[in-house]
Amino acid sequence: MHKPTLISPDGSKRTVEPLNGLDFTLRELQKLVDGYIEVVRTSEDSILVVNEEGLLRDLKLNMTASALAGKYIVGPAVYMPSDMLK
């Protein structure tokens, strides 16, 4: 299992952790992606959490997240185990 990682559009990555150490709250994820969230499944046990309004807000293309998702992703994305979203 991988650690939750914030992937920026510029390709930089940093590990992020939920405040309670187990799973993220909605507010924590909204803060990380700067807005309402959308969940994109990347595998059976992994997801990307992205900004739901990213295209409307004209956020920059996130090539790393797009490669993980197999579709166009813009803005910051949190790549994480699916069981960390409750």
C-alpha positions as CSV (number, residue, x, y, z in Angstrom):
1,M,0.0,0.0,0.0
2,H,1.3,3.4,-0.9
3,K,1.3,6.6,1.2
4,P,-1.1,9.4,0.2
5,T,0.7,11.8,-2.1
6,L,-0.2,15.3,-3.3
7,I,0.7,15.6,-7.0
8,S,1.0,19.2,-8.3
9,P,0.5,20.1,-11.9
10,D,4.3,20.9,-12.2
11,G,5.0,17.2,-11.4
12,S,6.2,17.8,-7.8
13,K,5.0,15.3,-5.2
14,R,4.8,15.4,-1.4
15,T,3.5,12.9,1.1
16,V,0.4,14.0,3.0
17,E,-1.2,12.5,6.1
18,P,-4.7,12.9,7.5
19,L,-4.9,14.7,10.8
20,N,-6.3,11.6,12.6
21,G,-3.6,9.4,11.0
22,L,-6.2,7.0,9.5
23,D,-8.5,8.7,7.0
24,F,-9.1,12.1,5.4
25,T,-12.1,14.3,6.2
26,L,-13.9,16.1,3.4
27,R,-12.5,19.4,4.5
28,E,-8.9,18.1,4.5
29,L,-9.2,16.9,0.9
30,Q,-11.0,20.1,-0.2
31,K,-8.1,22.1,1.2
32,L,-5.5,19.9,-0.6
33,V,-7.2,20.3,-4.0
34,D,-8.4,23.8,-3.4
35,G,-12.2,23.2,-3.9
36,Y,-14.9,20.6,-4.2
37,I,-13.6,17.1,-4.7
38,E,-14.2,14.5,-7.3
39,V,-13.0,10.9,-6.8
40,V,-11.3,9.1,-9.8
41,R,-10.6,5.4,-9.3
42,T,-7.2,4.3,-10.6
43,S,-7.2,0.7,-9.4
44,E,-9.1,-1.6,-7.1
45,D,-7.5,-0.1,-4.0
46,S,-6.3,3.4,-5.1
47,I,-8.0,6.6,-6.0
48,L,-7.2,10.2,-7.1
49,V,-9.0,13.0,-5.4
50,V,-9.1,16.0,-7.7
51,N,-10.8,19.4,-7.9
52,E,-14.3,18.9,-9.4
53,E,-14.3,22.3,-11.0
54,G,-10.8,22.1,-12.3
55,L,-11.7,22.4,-16.0
56,L,-14.1,25.3,-15.3
57,R,-11.4,27.1,-13.3
58,D,-8.9,26.5,-16.1
59,L,-6.4,24.8,-13.8
60,K,-3.2,23.5,-15.3
61,L,-2.9,20.0,-16.8
62,N,-1.5,17.5,-14.3
63,M,0.4,15.0,-16.5
64,T,1.4,12.7,-13.7
65,A,-2.2,12.4,-12.4
66,S,-3.5,12.0,-15.9
67,A,-1.2,9.1,-16.5
68,L,-2.4,7.4,-13.3
69,A,-6.1,8.0,-14.1
70,G,-5.9,7.3,-17.8
71,K,-7.8,10.5,-18.5
72,Y,-7.3,14.2,-18.5
73,I,-6.7,15.6,-14.9
74,V,-6.1,19.2,-14.1
75,G,-4.9,20.9,-10.9
76,P,-3.6,19.3,-7.8
77,A,-4.5,15.6,-7.1
78,V,-4.2,13.4,-4.1
79,Y,-3.2,9.8,-5.0
80,M,-4.2,7.6,-2.1
81,P,-5.4,4.2,-0.9
82,S,-9.2,4.1,-1.4
83,D,-9.8,3.0,2.2
84,M,-8.4,6.4,3.5
85,L,-11.6,8.1,2.2
86,K,-14.6,7.6,4.5
